[in-house]
Amino acid sequence: MGFLHSGNLRKTAFYASFFLILSYLNLTIAAVGANPAGNTGYTPDAGVSESAHAKRVSAASAVAARPDELLVRLKPGVDQAAAEALHREAAARPLSIIKRLDIARVLIESGTVDEAVHCYMESGLVEFAEPNYRRTAADFIPNDPLYADQWGLSKIGMGMAWELAGSAQTQVKVAVLDTGVDPNHEDLKDSLAINTANGGKVLGKRFFVDGSGKQGSDDNFTDEAGHGTHISGIIAAKTNNSLGVAGIASTARIMPVKVLDDIGFGDDGSIALGLMWAADNGARIINMSLAGPTPSKTLGEAVKYAQGKGALIVAATGNDGSGTPNYPAAYEGVIGVGAVDSKDAWIHQSNFGQHVDVVAPGVSILSTFLASKSYDGQAYEANSGTSMATGVVSGLAALLLAINPALTPERVEGIIDVSADDLGSAGWVRYYGHGRINAGKAVQISASSTKPAITIVSPANNTQITKAIMPVSANVSSASAGIAFVEFYLNGIRQGTVAAPPYVFNVTTGDLFGKNTIKAQAYDKNGNTASAEITCFKQTFSDVGIEYWAFEDIETLASEEVLAGYPGGIFMPTKAVGRAEFVKMLVESLGFSKKSSYSGYFKDVSSAHWAWPYIEAAYDLGMISGYGENRFQPEAQIKRVEMAAILLRSGAYSLDYSGTTFNDVSPGHWGFVSVMSARNASVITGYSGNYFRPEQAMSRAEAARVIKNSLY
């Protein structure tokens, strides 16, 4: 699993930014000098250098008047001839009329604005004459010298978002699981989370596997690659400090969690530990600009753990340019982020598909970097990829929480989704998800908190699946904002989105087995969410229904073609399982190949026996040893103690014979270690009275349960 940026686009525009700033200052000075007495022109605060504060323009502010236009309203009763004569005297020509206000927009053909205003007002024929002021959006423009080169911030409306957010923001902890962070970077050192319980040190950690293969951790989170430093700057570089770049959520506090090595690779064990550590230490947001195409139970459980602690996880969808789901982005509840360029076009390296929730700017994204590795020795660099886009979304999530810490992870995701600008077509699409994020809109809608209502009306709960296509219908209502869309999920994977009633989606059921969960999640236009779930099931065997205690175990192994039934579509769950049958089930569950050439290890397993390839493969792997006189007894019923011994030898669980012993399996019993290890691994339990019944035969249903508990 590696970090996700493609290429290093070196920064060369420092001087261009410098001259842009000089040009702005020159224009401001000229405007101040020309400001006429009595005009309500707007200039920087008196006595404050422009380089020492941000330029803030309110919604009612004019930065300059149009140099050749006035807005004029005549007094009632002035006839057309008098009006025309007045316009000629003022050397002006009417351009248009704002009819409902009776105001004329006039063009000054000669002279100055001041002279024309004076002429109109001296005539006594007008109520007012004033410059046609230009105005600008109510945006906060930071004074960071490289801000002008951060195109992605203006694209997502950060100026408006900052203005609306104001300065009353809380410090939100954002864990960046990456290559670490440069703790001494000029634009980041004041944005790191501090561990007040540990002498004021930075709250960071490193998780790794050492040279001997042992899992380790320490406090050395220093970045030697630059990737983690780059992502951290996108999220929380200090804004408006006259240095470098502007971070999206400047009040956020970065928790550096180093889980990737210095070339950008990390293992699931280290990443899982980093996730849990971040959640345990108060991270509200966990940025994961990393991905891999293979789902992992370890990583999936760590994601659930962090989500259970209240953390919102934001992850990159990957840079393969394919529809292959990448993890952790594809896990339920994780915001999966793709990338677009400055024209809002999908970049071909960005993965697409059901795991894409939103997209964000991801090309030539300028941020903090390691001076030792940058092209020009400066501590800033532009990089591209879904990694960078992920940092942008994490920054927006942090800003929303900084404004309103009471927001839940679900609400934050809902706000980000519904406020995104549609790309390609309206609604969710496979390349852009819900669209490119819009920070200004997201901040605007974050105040409302009334949830919509949703129920699944069809199918009913616990419906048996009998058709390849199953329509799912939901009733949805919203008290105020109106419904933006409804998403439909099958077993945690988004199947599609419906943006208008009727809220019906056809779920494909062909590959399903056992119990399945269908969820419909409604989003109102303010990002509030509500969901409803039902369970449906697909029954493979007529004698194993949904209420049977081992239903899911049997269905799971049947779906993997580890178990088969009998003629007539029955399973016979209470039938005792033979030793040969159990070994075949275990070899196939572990994914081992059956043996291709017969060796004749056991006298009672000939080359004509149906299970010899599995039995001899298990023997070669050390899973079985047989009985005396080189016999295996393939048709004998397997005993509970034998099952425990074979599973332990197969590596299904670790050696652990601690704890209270069973009354009928003493430490002197040949199977004591195997039985206790199976019990401690929660693979099998005993019976009432603290008995294990080691000599009791295993049923087919029991075999399915212990194999599923061990390996699935």
QUIGI-V853704 format. One record per residue. N is the residue number from 0. RES is the residue in one small letter. PHI is phi in radians with two decimals (* if undefined). Layout:
# QUIGI-V853704
{{N:RES:PHI} {N:RES:PHI}}
This chain:
# QUIGI-V853704
{{0:m:*} {1:g:-2.25} {2:f:-1.37} {3:l:-2.19} {4:h:-2.41} {5:s:-2.08} {6:g:1.42} {7:n:-1.97} {8:l:-1.70} {9:r:-1.19} {10:k:-1.51} {11:t:-2.32} {12:a:-1.89} {13:f:-1.06} {14:y:-1.18} {15:a:-1.06} {16:s:-1.08} {17:f:-1.05} {18:f:-1.22} {19:l:-1.08} {20:i:-1.14} {21:l:-1.05} {22:s:-1.09} {23:y:-1.07} {24:l:-1.10} {25:n:-1.08} {26:l:-1.14} {27:t:-1.11} {28:i:-1.06} {29:a:-1.11} {30:a:-1.14} {31:v:-1.12} {32:g:-1.15} {33:a:-1.65} {34:n:-1.13} {35:p:-1.33} {36:a:-1.03} {37:g:1.57} {38:n:-1.32} {39:t:-1.67} {40:g:-1.26} {41:y:-2.06} {42:t:-2.28} {43:p:-1.01} {44:d:-0.92} {45:a:-1.05} {46:g:1.38} {47:v:-2.00} {48:s:-1.11} {49:e:-1.03} {50:s:-1.36} {51:a:-1.79} {52:h:-2.62} {53:a:-1.34} {54:k:-1.47} {55:r:-2.05} {56:v:-2.10} {57:s:-1.34} {58:a:-1.12} {59:a:-1.82} {60:s:-1.68} {61:a:-1.94} {62:v:-1.55} {63:a:-2.97} {64:a:-1.55} {65:r:-1.09} {66:p:-1.21} {67:d:-2.38} {68:e:-2.35} {69:l:-2.21} {70:l:-2.00} {71:v:-2.28} {72:r:-2.10} {73:l:-1.29} {74:k:-1.25} {75:p:-1.00} {76:g:1.64} {77:v:-1.25} {78:d:-1.39} {79:q:-1.14} {80:a:-1.12} {81:a:-1.14} {82:a:-1.14} {83:e:-1.12} {84:a:-1.12} {85:l:-1.14} {86:h:-1.08} {87:r:-1.14} {88:e:-1.10} {89:a:-1.48} {90:a:0.96} {91:a:-2.30} {92:r:-2.32} {93:p:-1.09} {94:l:-1.84} {95:s:-2.84} {96:i:-2.13} {97:i:-1.56} {98:k:-1.05} {99:r:-1.21} {100:l:-1.89} {101:d:0.98} {102:i:-2.06} {103:a:-1.73} {104:r:-1.68} {105:v:-2.08} {106:l:-1.72} {107:i:-1.46} {108:e:-1.59} {109:s:-2.72} {110:g:1.48} {111:t:-1.90} {112:v:-1.04} {113:d:-1.05} {114:e:-1.14} {115:a:-1.17} {116:v:-1.04} {117:h:-1.06} {118:c:-1.10} {119:y:-1.09} {120:m:-1.21} {121:e:-1.24} {122:s:-1.23} {123:g:1.34} {124:l:-1.73} {125:v:-2.12} {126:e:-1.34} {127:f:-2.84} {128:a:-2.47} {129:e:-2.51} {130:p:-1.05} {131:n:-1.47} {132:y:-1.16} {133:r:-1.49} {134:r:-2.30} {135:t:-2.22} {136:a:-1.03} {137:a:-1.36} {138:d:-1.85} {139:f:-1.58} {140:i:-2.00} {141:p:-1.26} {142:n:-1.67} {143:d:-1.09} {144:p:-1.07} {145:l:-1.73} {146:y:-1.02} {147:a:-1.06} {148:d:-1.65} {149:q:-1.62} {150:w:-1.04} {151:g:-1.12} {152:l:-1.21} {153:s:-1.22} {154:k:-1.06} {155:i:-1.65} {156:g:1.33} {157:m:-1.18} {158:g:-1.01} {159:m:-1.15} {160:a:-1.06} {161:w:-1.11} {162:e:-1.09} {163:l:-1.22} {164:a:-1.20} {165:g:1.21} {166:s:-1.78} {167:a:-1.46} {168:q:-2.14} {169:t:-1.53} {170:q:-1.56} {171:v:-1.80} {172:k:-1.41} {173:v:-2.10} {174:a:-1.47} {175:v:-1.92} {176:l:-1.50} {177:d:-2.83} {178:t:-1.54} {179:g:1.81} {180:v:-2.48} {181:d:-1.35} {182:p:-1.27} {183:n:-1.86} {184:h:-1.11} {185:e:-1.03} {186:d:-1.76} {187:l:-2.20} {188:k:-1.05} {189:d:-1.61} {190:s:-1.90} {191:l:-1.62} {192:a:-1.19} {193:i:-1.94} {194:n:-1.59} {195:t:-1.16} {196:a:-1.46} {197:n:-2.20} {198:g:1.18} {199:g:1.33} {200:k:-1.35} {201:v:-1.13} {202:l:-1.46} {203:g:-2.53} {204:k:-2.74} {205:r:-2.16} {206:f:-2.15} {207:f:-2.73} {208:v:-1.94} {209:d:-1.40} {210:g:-1.07} {211:s:-1.60} {212:g:1.55} {213:k:-1.56} {214:q:-1.28} {215:g:-2.37} {216:s:-2.67} {217:d:-2.77} {218:d:-1.69} {219:n:-1.51} {220:f:-1.66} {221:t:-1.06} {222:d:-1.43} {223:e:-1.96} {224:a:-1.89} {225:g:1.81} {226:h:-1.11} {227:g:-1.13} {228:t:-1.12} {229:h:-1.11} {230:i:-1.11} {231:s:-1.09} {232:g:-1.17} {233:i:-1.02} {234:i:-1.31} {235:a:-2.53} {236:a:-0.99} {237:k:-1.09} {238:t:-1.77} {239:n:1.13} {240:n:-2.01} {241:s:1.06} {242:l:-2.28} {243:g:0.89} {244:v:-1.92} {245:a:-1.88} {246:g:-1.47} {247:i:-1.20} {248:a:-2.12} {249:s:-1.15} {250:t:-1.51} {251:a:-1.16} {252:r:-2.11} {253:i:-1.39} {254:m:-1.80} {255:p:-1.28} {256:v:-2.14} {257:k:-1.49} {258:v:-2.12} {259:l:-1.96} {260:d:-1.40} {261:d:-1.34} {262:i:-2.01} {263:g:1.62} {264:f:-2.06} {265:g:-2.63} {266:d:-1.79} {267:d:-1.06} {268:g:-1.07} {269:s:-1.16} {270:i:-1.14} {271:a:-1.09} {272:l:-1.10} {273:g:-1.11} {274:l:-1.04} {275:m:-1.19} {276:w:-1.09} {277:a:-1.06} {278:a:-1.13} {279:d:-1.14} {280:n:-1.80} {281:g:1.60} {282:a:-1.17} {283:r:-1.49} {284:i:-2.27} {285:i:-2.15} {286:n:-1.56} {287:m:-2.23} {288:s:-1.48} {289:l:-2.64} {290:a:-2.86} {291:g:-2.76} {292:p:-1.39} {293:t:-1.81} {294:p:-1.17} {295:s:-2.29} {296:k:-1.10} {297:t:-1.07} {298:l:-1.14} {299:g:-1.07} {300:e:-1.18} {301:a:-1.15} {302:v:-1.06} {303:k:-1.08} {304:y:-1.06} {305:a:-1.12} {306:q:-1.12} {307:g:-1.12} {308:k:-1.51} {309:g:1.66} {310:a:-1.55} {311:l:-1.70} {312:i:-1.80} {313:v:-2.09} {314:a:-2.40} {315:a:-1.34} {316:t:-1.41} {317:g:1.97} {318:n:-2.03} {319:d:-1.53} {320:g:1.18} {321:s:-2.19} {322:g:-1.59} {323:t:-1.23} {324:p:-1.12} {325:n:-1.98} {326:y:-2.09} {327:p:-1.52} {328:a:-1.02} {329:a:-1.45} {330:y:-1.27} {331:e:-1.08} {332:g:1.51} {333:v:-1.63} {334:i:-1.40} {335:g:-1.57} {336:v:-2.07} {337:g:-1.78} {338:a:-2.21} {339:v:-2.27} {340:d:-1.68} {341:s:-1.19} {342:k:-1.76} {343:d:1.11} {344:a:-1.65} {345:w:-1.04} {346:i:-1.54} {347:h:-1.20} {348:q:-1.44} {349:s:-1.37} {350:n:-1.16} {351:f:-2.31} {352:g:2.24} {353:q:-1.12} {354:h:-1.52} {355:v:-1.54} {356:d:-1.59} {357:v:-2.56} {358:v:-2.14} {359:a:-2.62} {360:p:-0.94} {361:g:-2.51} {362:v:-2.14} {363:s:0.91} {364:i:-1.56} {365:l:-1.44} {366:s:-2.77} {367:t:-1.12} {368:f:-2.69} {369:l:-1.51} {370:a:-1.02} {371:s:-1.20} {372:k:-1.99} {373:s:-1.43} {374:y:-1.11} {375:d:-1.97} {376:g:1.39} {377:q:-1.48} {378:a:-1.60} {379:y:-2.46} {380:e:-2.76} {381:a:-1.77} {382:n:-2.29} {383:s:-2.30} {384:g:2.42} {385:t:-1.21} {386:s:-1.01} {387:m:-1.16} {388:a:-1.05} {389:t:-1.11} {390:g:-1.06} {391:v:-1.10} {392:v:-1.19} {393:s:-1.07} {394:g:-1.09} {395:l:-1.13} {396:a:-1.05} {397:a:-1.13} {398:l:-1.12} {399:l:-1.08} {400:l:-1.26} {401:a:-1.14} {402:i:-1.29} {403:n:-2.41} {404:p:-1.10} {405:a:-1.39} {406:l:-1.10} {407:t:-1.45} {408:p:-0.98} {409:e:-1.12} {410:r:-1.21} {411:v:-1.05} {412:e:-1.10} {413:g:-1.07} {414:i:-1.06} {415:i:-1.10} {416:d:-1.18} {417:v:-1.32} {418:s:-1.53} {419:a:-1.18} {420:d:-1.46} {421:d:-1.02} {422:l:-2.23} {423:g:1.39} {424:s:-2.71} {425:a:-1.16} {426:g:1.48} {427:w:-1.26} {428:v:-2.33} {429:r:-1.17} {430:y:-1.56} {431:y:-2.08} {432:g:1.06} {433:h:-1.42} {434:g:2.19} {435:r:-1.46} {436:i:-1.04} {437:n:-2.26} {438:a:-1.14} {439:g:-1.05} {440:k:-1.16} {441:a:-1.07} {442:v:-1.16} {443:q:-1.11} {444:i:-1.66} {445:s:-1.38} {446:a:-1.44} {447:s:-1.16} {448:s:-2.37} {449:t:-1.44} {450:k:-1.39} {451:p:-1.31} {452:a:-2.10} {453:i:-2.60} {454:t:-2.42} {455:i:-1.62} {456:v:-1.64} {457:s:-2.74} {458:p:-1.35} {459:a:-1.29} {460:n:-1.07} {461:n:1.12} {462:t:-1.29} {463:q:-1.47} {464:i:-1.41} {465:t:-2.19} {466:k:-2.14} {467:a:-1.25} {468:i:-2.14} {469:m:-2.17} {470:p:-1.20} {471:v:-2.04} {472:s:-2.09} {473:a:-2.19} {474:n:-1.71} {475:v:-2.35} {476:s:-2.57} {477:s:-2.36} {478:a:-1.22} {479:s:-2.42} {480:a:-1.32} {481:g:1.59} {482:i:-1.49} {483:a:-1.49} {484:f:-2.96} {485:v:-2.20} {486:e:-1.81} {487:f:-1.98} {488:y:-2.12} {489:l:-2.17} {490:n:0.91} {491:g:1.48} {492:i:-1.94} {493:r:-1.10} {494:q:-1.75} {495:g:3.01} {496:t:-2.29} {497:v:-2.08} {498:a:-1.73} {499:a:-2.62} {500:p:-1.18} {501:p:-1.30} {502:y:-1.56} {503:v:-2.22} {504:f:-2.39} {505:n:-1.56} {506:v:-1.67} {507:t:-1.44} {508:t:-2.00} {509:g:-0.97} {510:d:-1.67} {511:l:-1.42} {512:f:-2.66} {513:g:1.05} {514:k:-1.37} {515:n:-2.41} {516:t:-1.94} {517:i:-1.92} {518:k:-2.18} {519:a:-2.02} {520:q:-2.10} {521:a:-1.69} {522:y:-2.12} {523:d:-1.51} {524:k:-1.31} {525:n:-1.82} {526:g:1.47} {527:n:-1.30} {528:t:-2.24} {529:a:-2.65} {530:s:-2.41} {531:a:-2.37} {532:e:-2.29} {533:i:-2.36} {534:t:-1.93} {535:c:-2.29} {536:f:-2.47} {537:k:-2.07} {538:q:-1.77} {539:t:-1.44} {540:f:-2.04} {541:s:-1.18} {542:d:-1.73} {543:v:-2.28} {544:g:-1.57} {545:i:-1.12} {546:e:-1.47} {547:y:-1.21} {548:w:-1.05} {549:a:-1.90} {550:f:-0.96} {551:e:-1.15} {552:d:-1.12} {553:i:-1.16} {554:e:-1.13} {555:t:-1.08} {556:l:-1.22} {557:a:-1.17} {558:s:-1.16} {559:e:-1.53} {560:e:1.07} {561:v:-1.48} {562:l:-1.96} {563:a:-2.28} {564:g:-1.71} {565:y:-2.03} {566:p:-0.91} {567:g:1.60} {568:g:1.27} {569:i:-1.92} {570:f:-1.94} {571:m:1.03} {572:p:-1.14} {573:t:-1.56} {574:k:-1.17} {575:a:-1.14} {576:v:-1.67} {577:g:-1.41} {578:r:-1.11} {579:a:-1.13} {580:e:-1.10} {581:f:-1.12} {582:v:-1.10} {583:k:-1.04} {584:m:-1.02} {585:l:-1.23} {586:v:-1.06} {587:e:-1.23} {588:s:-1.13} {589:l:-1.38} {590:g:1.40} {591:f:-1.43} {592:s:-1.44} {593:k:-1.30} {594:k:-1.27} {595:s:-1.71} {596:s:-2.17} {597:y:-1.36} {598:s:-1.97} {599:g:1.31} {600:y:-1.17} {601:f:-2.08} {602:k:-1.14} {603:d:-1.71} {604:v:-2.21} {605:s:-1.47} {606:s:-1.22} {607:a:-1.56} {608:h:-1.28} {609:w:-1.07} {610:a:-1.83} {611:w:-1.01} {612:p:-1.07} {613:y:-1.39} {614:i:-1.13} {615:e:-1.25} {616:a:-1.12} {617:a:-1.13} {618:y:-1.14} {619:d:-1.07} {620:l:-1.48} {621:g:1.39} {622:m:-1.38} {623:i:-2.35} {624:s:-2.30} {625:g:1.49} {626:y:-1.84} {627:g:-1.14} {628:e:1.07} {629:n:0.94} {630:r:-2.06} {631:f:-1.96} {632:q:1.01} {633:p:-1.10} {634:e:-1.60} {635:a:-1.19} {636:q:-1.22} {637:i:-1.38} {638:k:-1.58} {639:r:-1.06} {640:v:-1.21} {641:e:-1.17} {642:m:-1.00} {643:a:-1.08} {644:a:-1.16} {645:i:-1.15} {646:l:-1.13} {647:l:-1.12} {648:r:-1.19} {649:s:-1.47} {650:g:1.41} {651:a:-1.21} {652:y:-2.70} {653:s:-1.50} {654:l:-1.23} {655:d:-2.80} {656:y:-1.92} {657:s:-1.39} {658:g:1.69} {659:t:-1.19} {660:t:-1.46} {661:f:-1.29} {662:n:-1.12} {663:d:-1.86} {664:v:-2.34} {665:s:-1.40} {666:p:-1.00} {667:g:-1.51} {668:h:-1.24} {669:w:-1.04} {670:g:-1.76} {671:f:-0.98} {672:v:-1.10} {673:s:-1.15} {674:v:-1.13} {675:m:-1.12} {676:s:-1.13} {677:a:-1.13} {678:r:-1.12} {679:n:-1.22} {680:a:-1.55} {681:s:1.07} {682:v:-1.44} {683:i:-2.57} {684:t:-2.04} {685:g:-1.64} {686:y:-1.91} {687:s:-1.04} {688:g:1.45} {689:n:1.13} {690:y:-2.02} {691:f:-1.82} {692:r:1.03} {693:p:-1.09} {694:e:-1.57} {695:q:-1.28} {696:a:-1.24} {697:m:-1.55} {698:s:-1.48} {699:r:-1.09} {700:a:-1.16} {701:e:-1.13} {702:a:-1.09} {703:a:-1.09} {704:r:-1.13} {705:v:-1.22} {706:i:-1.20} {707:k:-1.12} {708:n:-1.10} {709:s:-1.41} {710:l:-2.17} {711:y:-2.10}}
